[in-house]
Amino acid sequence: MNQATNEVTDCPNGSQKEHFKRYLKKIGSGEKTGQGLSREDSAEALRLILKSQASPAQIGAFMIAHRIRRPEPQELAGMLDAYHELGPKLHSGSQTRRPICFCMPFDGRKKTTPIYPLTALILLSAHQPVVLQGGKRMPIKYGVTTAELYKSLGLNLEGLTMQQVQTGFNKFGLALVHQPDHFPLAESLITYRDEIAKRPPLASMELIWTVHQGDHLIISGFVHPPTEERAWKALEIVGEKELFTVKGLEGGTDLPTSRPCITAGVKHQLPKRLILYPREHNCFTKDIEWNNLDNWKDLARAALHNHGPLVQPLRWNAGIYLWISGISKDINSGIAHADSIMKHGKAKEVLDRLITWRATQM
């Protein structure tokens, strides 16, 4: 533990606020004199924020100043350190496949129809574990959430203890880590996200953070190329071995079907750009606009029975991720595998089993 961390840990709350000023001055001193924090100082600053040991004025100022200058890779690495230390943790059994950890904006979707909850069910049908994370509707977008989407299909993943999530993950390979239930320290910062009216630097970190401990494949959504590059570098610093970045719909991990998708695979610190063309694999179609939960439920249930406008986007997304996960040898075989799962109703069977299990978790 560094000297700054020892100093903060051993001093009373008033002194901690005084100490926090050092971090605030560094990042908030303007374009010419401002500077990034070290990994260690970034981690300690976020610990103070999560534990409310900085004042509300300091926390709000830190968030907006950090957003304006953008967090640097070592700062994101420090923020990951704090979340790994203070946040929930999930583990895989020794005999299971490594999970895919989908990392996407916590403030949800409101323009395009989400595909990933259905993609996850197809992956589970192929015995590929999936880790999801998020919360309730939150600023600044207040878009539809993962928990809401599954709940509309009859699967309520809210209100579980972390031990129940771990049990369900062990049994079925699916985990949704729900921030209000499992990470109250982070949930306490939602008010600040609303009041500053901008995505804070935490939002960038959430795109590369996973609760899963051990070997996994992180799938991270992004919008702007600098965000992608910072993700590569930050995860290299913390020792992550493999990453797949996606310029997906609304900054998420859903691959568009209306255009080529810019992605990159990063393995052992070496990024390799991949442009994926849905037209080349007979998956080209328009991206479906978001309407409401009732409409999504109807579209999703139809897709699970292999019909309706979401079939092509689901084939494309599931096929790509079956390939990326290593289950399928190439994109075409991934799509064919997804086709088979959909035609035989296997994803719907997985959903039904999850619903039945959830009913026993009181």
PALUMZA-268764 format. One line per 3 residues: for each residue x, y, z of N, C-alpha, C. Coordinates in steps of 0.02 Angstrom, whole numbers, plus 50000, padded with zeros to 5 digits. Example, Ala and Ser with C-alpha at 12.3 -4.5 7.8 and 13.67 -1.06 7.14 Angstrom:
// PALUMZA-268764
50660 49716 50390 50615 49775 50390 50660 49835 50390 | 50642 49888 50354 50684 49947 50357 50645 50002 50394
***
This chain:
// PALUMZA-268764
50042 49940 50000 50000 50000 50000 50044 50062 50000 | 50027 50113 49959 50071 50170 49953 50065 50217 50013 | 50111 50265 50016 50113 50310 50074 50049 50351 50079
50023 50375 50021 49963 50416 50023 49905 50377 50052 | 49899 50312 50033 49845 50271 50059 49850 50262 50134 | 49910 50250 50160 49919 50244 50232 49898 50307 50269
49918 50363 50240 49902 50427 50272 49828 50439 50278 | 49792 50423 50223 49720 50433 50223 49685 50385 50270 | 49706 50322 50269 49673 50272 50310 49677 50287 50384
49732 50317 50406 49744 50327 50477 49720 50394 50503 | 49690 50436 50462 49670 50503 50486 49595 50509 50491 | 49570 50555 50532 49498 50565 50539 49467 50593 50476
49399 50591 50474 49364 50609 50413 49380 50679 50389 | 49386 50727 50435 49402 50795 50415 49468 50799 50379 | 49518 50763 50404 49583 50761 50372 49580 50727 50304
49536 50677 50298 49528 50644 50233 49501 50693 50181 | 49456 50736 50201 49431 50786 50154 49487 50834 50133 | 49529 50851 50181 49586 50894 50165 49633 50858 50117
49644 50794 50129 49687 50755 50085 49658 50749 50016 | 49592 50742 50011 49559 50735 49946 49571 50797 49903 | 49580 50854 49935 49592 50916 49897 49653 50909 49852
49702 50870 49873 49763 50861 49833 49745 50829 49766 | 49701 50779 49767 49681 50746 49706 49639 50794 49662 | 49596 50831 49694 49553 50877 49658 49594 50932 49624
49644 50957 49660 49687 51010 49631 49725 50984 49571 | 49747 50923 49574 49786 50895 49518 49746 50892 49454 | 49685 50866 49458 49647 50856 49397 49606 50917 49377
49598 50966 49423 49555 51023 49410 49591 51088 49401 | 49656 51086 49385 49696 51147 49382 49701 51177 49313 | 49662 51153 49267 49662 51183 49200 49703 51144 49151
49698 51164 49088 49728 51127 49033 49804 51124 49038 | 49836 51179 49060 49909 51182 49060 49940 51155 49124 | 49908 51166 49180 49938 51145 49244 49906 51083 49274
49847 51063 49249 49816 51002 49274 49856 50941 49254 | 49850 50889 49294 49887 50827 49279 49848 50767 49302 | 49863 50711 49271 49830 50649 49290 49855 50622 49356
49814 50582 49388 49834 50548 49449 49872 50485 49433 | 49913 50463 49480 49944 50398 49473 49890 50344 49483 | 49907 50283 49467 49861 50227 49479 49842 50223 49552
49891 50230 49596 49879 50223 49668 49835 50280 49694 | 49849 50341 49671 49809 50398 49694 49738 50396 49666 | 49731 50373 49604 49664 50366 49575 49623 50316 49615
49654 50260 49634 49618 50210 49674 49598 50239 49741 | 49643 50276 49774 49627 50304 49839 49573 50358 49834 | 49576 50399 49781 49525 50449 49772 49456 50417 49765
49452 50363 49728 49387 50330 49719 49364 50295 49783 | 49411 50268 49821 49392 50240 49886 49360 50293 49930 | 49391 50351 49933 49364 50406 49974 49294 50427 49951
49285 50426 49884 49220 50444 49856 49168 50391 49874 | 49185 50328 49863 49137 50275 49876 49117 50271 49949 | 49164 50286 49993 49151 50282 50065 49125 50349 50093
49110 50397 50048 49084 50463 50069 49131 50498 50118 | 49196 50488 50109 49245 50521 50152 49271 50585 50120 | 49249 50598 50059 49256 50665 50028 49188 50698 50034
49187 50765 50034 49123 50800 50041 49084 50797 49976 | 49017 50807 49979 48978 50807 49917 49003 50857 49866 | 49024 50917 49890 49050 50968 49843 49114 50942 49809
49157 50909 49848 49218 50882 49820 49204 50827 49769 | 49157 50783 49785 49141 50728 49741 49114 50754 49674 | 49067 50801 49677 49039 50829 49616 49092 50864 49574
49135 50903 49608 49189 50939 49573 49237 50890 49540 | 49253 50837 49576 49300 50787 49550 49271 50754 49488 | 49208 50736 49491 49176 50702 49434 49176 50746 49372
49157 50809 49380 49151 50851 49320 49220 50870 49295 | 49268 50883 49340 49336 50900 49318 49368 50841 49282 | 49357 50782 49308 49385 50722 49278 49354 50708 49210
49289 50722 49204 49256 50712 49140 49284 50759 49088 | 49295 50822 49106 49318 50872 49059 49387 50853 49031 | 49431 50830 49074 49499 50814 49050 49507 50740 49030
49457 50699 49042 49455 50628 49025 49505 50588 49066 | 49484 50533 49096 49530 50493 49136 49583 50459 49092 | 49644 50458 49116 49699 50426 49080 49700 50351 49098
49734 50311 49057 49733 50238 49069 49753 50218 49140 | 49805 50248 49168 49825 50228 49235 49774 50250 49287 | 49736 50303 49273 49683 50324 49318 49625 50273 49315
49608 50251 49255 49556 50199 49248 49578 50135 49284 | 49643 50119 49278 49669 50060 49312 49660 50067 49388 | 49675 50125 49414 49666 50136 49486 49593 50131 49507
49548 50157 49465 49477 50151 49480 49455 50078 49480 | 49482 50040 49433 49468 49968 49432 49493 49935 49496 | 49551 49955 49520 49578 49928 49583 49529 49939 49640
49501 50000 49644 49455 50016 49699 49391 49974 49693 | 49365 49967 49632 49304 49927 49622 49317 49853 49636 | 49375 49828 49616 49392 49758 49630 49398 49746 49705
49423 49796 49741 49431 49788 49813 49365 49793 49850 | 49324 49842 49833 49264 49857 49872 49200 49827 49843 | 49202 49805 49780 49141 49782 49748 49128 49708 49757
49073 49683 49730 49056 49611 49735 49103 49570 49692 | 49105 49505 49707 49151 49460 49671 49114 49396 49652 | 49131 49371 49594 49100 49311 49566 49156 49264 49543
49146 49199 49552 49198 49150 49535 49170 49095 49492 | 49213 49066 49452 49195 49008 49411 49223 48944 49441 | 49188 48889 49428 49214 48824 49449 49274 48804 49406
49313 48758 49430 49374 48739 49395 49361 48701 49330 | 49303 48672 49323 49289 48631 49264 49243 48666 49214 | 49233 48731 49221 49188 48766 49176 49226 48808 49126
49193 48824 49070 49222 48869 49021 49231 48939 49052 | 49279 48975 49027 49285 49044 49050 49224 49084 49027 | 49198 49128 49068 49139 49166 49048 49154 49223 49001
49105 49243 48964 49105 49307 48928 49074 49358 48975 | 49109 49414 48986 49085 49467 49029 49066 49527 48985 | 49001 49539 48977 48978 49594 48935 48978 49658 48976
49017 49708 48953 49022 49772 48987 48993 49826 48942 | 48941 49858 48965 48905 49908 48924 48881 49964 48968 | 48860 50020 48939 48839 50078 48980 48785 50059 49030
48796 50079 49092 48748 50065 49145 48683 50105 49138 | 48684 50159 49098 48623 50199 49092 48577 50175 49036 | 48590 50116 49011 48541 50080 48971 48535 50100 48898
48479 50080 48869 48465 50090 48798 48398 50125 48789 | 48394 50169 48740 48330 50203 48727 48318 50219 48654 | 48365 50200 48609 48356 50214 48538 48348 50151 48497
48386 50100 48514 48385 50038 48474 48366 49978 48519 | 48336 49929 48488 48311 49871 48524 48369 49826 48548 | 48373 49812 48613 48426 49770 48639 48421 49698 48614
48479 49670 48598 48484 49601 48575 48518 49557 48628 | 48562 49588 48668 48607 49549 48711 48572 49503 48761 | 48512 49519 48788 48482 49469 48834 48466 49403 48799
48448 49408 48734 48433 49348 48696 48498 49313 48673 | 48547 49353 48655 48613 49325 48638 48639 49283 48696 | 48632 49310 48757 48655 49274 48816 48621 49206 48823
48556 49203 48809 48520 49139 48814 48545 49089 48763 | 48562 49112 48702 48590 49066 48652 48659 49042 48674 | 48700 49088 48701 48766 49067 48725 48759 49016 48781
48712 49027 48826 48701 48979 48880 48680 48911 48852 | 48641 48911 48798 48620 48849 48767 48679 48810 48739 | 48732 48847 48722 48793 48816 48697 48844 48805 48752
48822 48811 48814 48864 48799 48873 48919 48851 48880 | 48905 48913 48857 48951 48968 48866 48926 49013 48922 | 48961 49016 48980 48939 49059 49035 48942 49133 49016
48896 49171 49046 48890 49243 49032 48882 49281 49097 | 48919 49336 49103 48914 49381 49160 48889 49449 49135 | 48836 49473 49166 48807 49538 49150 48808 49580 49214
48807 49646 49206 48803 49689 49265 48769 49755 49246 | 48738 49786 49295 48702 49848 49283 48661 49866 49344 | 48611 49908 49335 48571 49930 49391 48501 49949 49369
48471 49994 49407 48406 50021 49388 48417 50077 49337 | 48362 50104 49312 48369 50160 49265 48407 50217 49299 | 48457 50241 49264 48500 50291 49296 48519 50345 49246
48542 50402 49272 48563 50456 49228 48625 50436 49188 | 48636 50466 49131 48598 50523 49108 48543 50502 49058 | 48549 50441 49035 48505 50419 48982 48439 50392 49009
48440 50361 49068 48381 50328 49096 48351 50278 49047 | 48395 50241 49013 48372 50192 48965 48350 50127 48998 | 48320 50083 48957 48295 50020 48983 48354 49977 49005
48344 49939 49059 48398 49902 49090 48394 49827 49077 | 48449 49793 49091 48451 49720 49084 48399 49686 49127 | 48394 49708 49190 48346 49677 49235 48274 49685 49210
48258 49744 49183 48190 49755 49157 48176 49710 49097 | 48225 49702 49054 48215 49662 48994 48201 49589 49012 | 48241 49562 49057 48229 49493 49077 48164 49486 49116
48148 49535 49157 48086 49531 49196 48026 49530 49150 | 48029 49565 49093 47972 49565 49046 47962 49495 49017 | 48015 49454 49016 48010 49385 48992 47992 49336 49047
47981 49361 49108 47963 49319 49164 48019 49299 49210 | 48080 49325 49196 48139 49307 49236 48160 49367 49278 | 48146 49365 49342 48162 49420 49387 48231 49407 49419
48281 49446 49399 48349 49438 49424 48367 49491 49476 | 48318 49529 49498 48330 49577 49552 48315 49544 49620 | 48342 49573 49672 48326 49551 49739 48361 49488 49762
48410 49465 49724 48449 49406 49744 48510 49427 49785 | 48529 49385 49832 48593 49398 49866 48650 49379 49819 | 48710 49401 49836 48767 49383 49794 48779 49308 49796
48764 49277 49852 48772 49204 49856 48723 49169 49810 | 48661 49195 49805 48613 49166 49759 48634 49176 49687 | 48663 49234 49672 48689 49246 49604 48744 49195 49588
48788 49184 49637 48842 49136 49628 48814 49065 49617 | 48763 49048 49655 48732 48982 49647 48701 48974 49578 | 48665 49025 49556 48635 49023 49489 48687 49020 49435
48742 49055 49445 48797 49054 49397 48828 48985 49393 | 48838 48954 49451 48865 48886 49452 48820 48836 49417 | 48755 48846 49424 48707 48797 49398 48691 48808 49324
48683 48872 49304 48659 48887 49236 48710 48925 49193 | 48760 48955 49225 48809 48994 49187 48791 49066 49175 | 48736 49090 49205 48715 49160 49197 48719 49196 49263
48748 49256 49262 48748 49299 49321 48732 49370 49300 | 48685 49400 49335 48673 49472 49329 48689 49503 49396 | 48743 49540 49399 48761 49576 49460 48726 49644 49457
48680 49653 49504 48635 49711 49503 48658 49760 49556 | 48680 49818 49533 48712 49866 49578 48673 49883 49641 | 48608 49897 49638 48572 49913 49700 48573 49856 49751
48575 49795 49727 48575 49737 49772 48645 49719 49796 | 48695 49729 49754 48760 49699 49766 48818 49748 49775 | 48808 49811 49760 48862 49860 49767 48833 49927 49790
48807 49929 49852 48776 49991 49876 48823 50051 49878 | 48888 50040 49887 48934 50097 49886 48932 50133 49819 | 48931 50095 49765 48927 50126 49699 48858 50155 49686
48807 50122 49711 48738 50147 49702 48729 50214 49734 | 48766 50228 49788 48759 50292 49823 48781 50352 49780 | 48815 50339 49724 48839 50393 49681 48790 50412 49626
48734 50378 49622 48686 50392 49568 48661 50464 49571 | 48651 50491 49631 48628 50560 49637 48676 50608 49603 | 48741 50596 49611 48790 50639 49579 48786 50635 49504
48774 50576 49477 48769 50568 49405 48711 50610 49378 | 48658 50613 49417 48600 50653 49397 48615 50728 49402 | 48647 50748 49456 48655 50819 49469 48708 50851 49424
48760 50814 49403 48809 50844 49358 48786 50840 49285 | 48733 50801 49272 48701 50797 49206 48748 50774 49151 | 48800 50738 49170 48847 50710 49122 48870 50642 49147
48889 50599 49100 48919 50536 49122 48985 50550 49157 | 48994 50526 49218 49056 50537 49253 49110 50490 49229 | 49172 50500 49250 49226 50453 49229 49212 50381 49250
49171 50372 49302 49151 50304 49321 49119 50267 49262 | 49084 50303 49219 49050 50270 49163 49100 50239 49115 | 49159 50272 49107 49211 50243 49065 49240 50180 49097
49249 50183 49163 49276 50125 49198 49228 50066 49197 | 49163 50079 49201 49113 50026 49201 49114 49986 49137 | 49139 50016 49082 49143 49981 49018 49199 49929 49016
49242 49928 49066 49297 49879 49067 49300 49842 49133 | 49254 49855 49179 49254 49822 49244 49210 49760 49242 | 49233 49707 49273 49191 49648 49284 49199 49623 49355
49146 49596 49382 49149 49568 49450 49181 49499 49450 | 49188 49469 49391 49213 49401 49388 49288 49399 49403 | 49307 49352 49445 49377 49343 49463 49405 49283 49426
49464 49290 49397 49495 49234 49362 49493 49244 49287 | 49498 49188 49251 49502 49190 49178 49434 49206 49148 | 49432 49254 49103 49370 49273 49070 49387 49312 49007
49337 49325 48967 49343 49367 48907 49298 49427 48917 | 49327 49486 48919 49288 49548 48926 49267 49572 48857 | 49202 49585 48850 49175 49616 48790 49155 49687 48810
49187 49737 48781 49177 49806 48801 49150 49848 48744 | 49094 49883 48756 49066 49927 48706 49099 49996 48708 | 49100 50030 48652 49127 50098 48651 49094 50137 48595
49100 50203 48598 49075 50248 48545 49132 50282 48509 | 49177 50312 48548 49232 50352 48520 49298 50313 48522 | 49338 50316 48469 49402 50280 48468 49448 50294 48528
49452 50356 48554 49495 50366 48613 49473 50324 48673 | 49408 50313 48680 49383 50271 48735 49409 50200 48727 | 49408 50175 48665 49432 50108 48652 49507 50102 48669
49546 50150 48648 49618 50147 48660 49634 50151 48734 | 49598 50192 48771 49609 50196 48843 49590 50130 48877 | 49538 50097 48851 49518 50032 48878 49574 49981 48869
49603 49979 48809 49658 49933 48796 49714 49943 48846 | 49734 50006 48854 49792 50021 48896 49777 50009 48970 | 49717 50028 48992 49700 50019 49063 49698 49946 49082
49669 49904 49039 49665 49833 49054 49733 49799 49049 | 49776 49826 49006 49845 49801 49005 49880 49814 49072 | 49868 49874 49100 49900 49892 49163 49878 49845 49220
49814 49827 49222 49789 49785 49276 49799 49711 49263 | 49827 49694 49205 49844 49625 49192 49791 49582 49160 | 49739 49613 49131 49689 49573 49095 49721 49543 49033
49705 49481 49018 49739 49446 48964 49704 49452 48896 | 49638 49461 48898 49602 49461 48834 49542 49507 48837 | 49531 49543 48782 49478 49593 48777 49453 49595 48706
49388 49606 48698 49358 49616 48632 49317 49680 48636 | 49336 49731 48597 49301 49795 48598 49255 49801 48537 | 49198 49832 48548 49145 49834 48498 49117 49905 48493
49117 49932 48433 49082 49995 48421 49009 49976 48407 | 48975 49961 48461 48908 49933 48456 48853 49985 48460 | 48792 49960 48461 48734 50004 48463 48732 50042 48529
48729 50107 48526 48726 50151 48584 48783 50139 48633 | 48841 50124 48606 48899 50113 48649 48899 50047 48685 | 48852 50003 48668 48848 49938 48700 48884 49884 48661
48867 49822 48676 48901 49765 48645 48859 49732 48591 | 48800 49759 48576 48759 49733 48521 48789 49754 48455 | 48803 49706 48412 48830 49720 48346 48775 49744 48299
48786 49799 48264 48735 49822 48217 48730 49775 48157 | 48671 49774 48126 48662 49736 48065 48653 49781 48004 | 48649 49847 48016 48637 49894 47962 48701 49922 47932
48758 49905 47961 48822 49932 47939 48878 49886 47961 | 48937 49893 47932 48995 49856 47957 49009 49876 48029 | 49032 49829 48068 49045 49843 48138 49120 49843 48151
49143 49897 48183 49214 49904 48200 49225 49870 48267 | 49269 49821 48267 49286 49785 48328 49362 49776 48331 | 49385 49752 48388 49456 49735 48394 49463 49681 48446
49506 49634 48433 49525 49584 48481 49592 49600 48510 | 49598 49599 48576 49662 49614 48608 49682 49553 48649 | 49738 49524 48631 49763 49464 48667 49836 49473 48681
49854 49464 48744 49924 49473 48765 49951 49541 48743 | 49908 49593 48753 49926 49662 48742 49933 49681 48668 | 49912 49638 48623 49918 49652 48552 49849 49660 48521
49827 49721 48504 49762 49731 48473 49762 49714 48399 | 49708 49683 48377 49700 49666 48307 49631 49690 48284 | 49631 49738 48237 49568 49767 48214 49530 49717 48171
49464 49713 48184 49420 49668 48147 49359 49708 48125 | 49347 49711 48060 49287 49742 48033 49240 49685 48013 | 49181 49684 48043 49134 49629 48031 49078 49654 47986
49064 49616 47933 49016 49637 47881 48955 49592 47882 | 48899 49615 47909 48839 49572 47910 48814 49553 47841 | 48825 49596 47792 48802 49581 47724 48836 49518 47696
48899 49508 47714 48936 49451 47688 48910 49384 47717 | 48871 49388 47770 48847 49327 47803 48771 49324 47804 | 48740 49359 47757 48667 49359 47749 48630 49380 47812
48660 49428 47848 48628 49454 47909 48614 49529 47904 | 48620 49557 47845 48611 49629 47837 48537 49646 47842 | 48520 49691 47887 48452 49716 47894 48454 49780 47936
48400 49814 47939 48400 49876 47978 48404 49860 48053 | 48433 49906 48091 48433 49900 48164 48364 49922 48189 | 48334 49880 48231 48266 49892 48252 48263 49946 48305
48220 49995 48295 48213 50050 48343 48179 50026 48407 | 48200 50056 48463 48169 50041 48527 48100 50073 48529 | 48051 50037 48558 47984 50063 48566 47966 50064 48640
47951 50006 48668 47935 50001 48739 47945 49928 48761 | 47938 49916 48826 47951 49849 48852 47901 49797 48825 | 47838 49816 48820 47788 49769 48795 47805 49748 48723
47824 49797 48683 47842 49782 48614 47905 49738 48612 | 47953 49753 48655 48015 49713 48656 48000 49641 48677 | 47956 49633 48726 47938 49566 48749 47910 49525 48691
47866 49555 48652 47836 49519 48595 47889 49501 48543 | 47933 49549 48528 47986 49537 48479 48034 49482 48504 | 48051 49486 48569 48098 49438 48598 48069 49368 48598
48007 49361 48619 47976 49294 48621 47971 49266 48550 | 47956 49308 48501 47953 49284 48432 48022 49261 48410 | 48073 49298 48426 48141 49280 48405 48162 49214 48437
48143 49203 48499 48160 49140 48532 48125 49080 48500 | 48071 49095 48463 48036 49043 48424 48055 49047 48350 | 48109 49085 48336 48139 49088 48269 48095 49122 48217
48062 49175 48237 48028 49215 48187 48023 49287 48212 | 48008 49332 48165 48002 49403 48182 48064 49442 48163 | 48060 49509 48169 48114 49553 48146 48179 49548 48184
48180 49517 48244 48242 49512 48282 48282 49450 48265 | 48256 49407 48222 48291 49345 48206 48359 49359 48175 | 48362 49402 48124 48425 49415 48091 48476 49448 48138
48457 49501 48175 48505 49530 48223 48529 49480 48275 | 48484 49435 48296 48503 49385 48346 48550 49333 48316 | 48536 49310 48256 48581 49263 48222 48651 49293 48216
48654 49356 48196 48718 49390 48187 48756 49397 48252 | 48723 49423 48303 48757 49433 48367 48777 49367 48400 | 48731 49320 48403 48747 49256 48434 48801 49220 48395
48798 49222 48329 48848 49189 48289 48918 49218 48299 | 48922 49284 48302 48987 49316 48314 49015 49296 48382 | 48972 49299 48433 48998 49285 48501 49011 49211 48512
48977 49167 48476 48995 49096 48479 49064 49085 48448 | 49079 49124 48396 49145 49121 48365 49198 49152 48410 | 49184 49211 48437 49233 49246 48479 49249 49205 48541
49199 49170 48567 49210 49131 48628 49251 49068 48615 | 49258 49049 48552 49295 48989 48535 49252 48926 48528 | 49187 48933 48537 49143 48876 48528 49137 48856 48455
49133 48906 48411 49128 48894 48339 49194 48914 48305 | 49212 48880 48252 49278 48890 48221 49281 48953 48178 | 49224 48977 48154 49223 49038 48114 49153 49069 48118
49145 49126 48084 49082 49162 48090 49024 49122 48061 | 49034 49093 48003 48979 49056 47971 48956 48997 48014 | 49004 48961 48043 48983 48904 48086 48951 48930 48150
48972 48989 48174 48939 49019 48232 48867 49036 48217 | 48855 49065 48159 48786 49082 48139 48745 49019 48130 | 48775 48967 48100 48739 48904 48091 48722 48873 48159
48767 48878 48207 48754 48852 48274 48697 48891 48306 | 48698 48957 48299 48644 48998 48327 48577 48979 48294 | 48578 48969 48228 48518 48948 48191 48489 48884 48222
48532 48836 48233 48509 48771 48260 48478 48779 48329 | 48509 48820 48371 48483 48831 48439 48414 48864 48435 | 48407 48913 48391 48344 48948 48385 48289 48903 48356
48307 48865 48304 48257 48822 48272 48232 48767 48318 | 48274 48744 48363 48254 48690 48409 48229 48716 48476 | 48222 48782 48483 48194 48810 48543 48236 48802 48606
48302 48792 48597 48344 48779 48655 48353 48840 48700 | 48356 48899 48670 48364 48960 48710 48301 48972 48753 | 48243 48957 48725 48181 48964 48764 48180 48913 48821
48207 48854 48810 48211 48804 48864 48256 48828 48920 | 48312 48860 48903 48356 48887 48954 48320 48941 48994 | 48285 48985 48960 48247 49037 48994 48197 49007 49042
48161 48955 49021 48111 48923 49064 48143 48893 49126 | 48202 48863 49117 48236 48833 49175 48259 48887 49224 | 48282 48943 49198 48302 48998 49241 48242 49026 49280
48185 49032 49246 48124 49057 49279 48104 49009 49335 | 48106 48945 49322 48088 48895 49373 48135 48899 49432 | 48200 48904 49419 48249 48910 49474 48237 48973 49515
48224 49028 49480 48215 49092 49516 48156 49089 49563 | 48105 49052 49545 48045 49047 49588 48060 49012 49653 | 48115 48974 49657 48134 48939 49718 48178 48982 49764
48200 49040 49739 48247 49082 49776 48209 49136 49813 | 48183 49119 49870 48142 49168 49908 48183 49196 49966
***
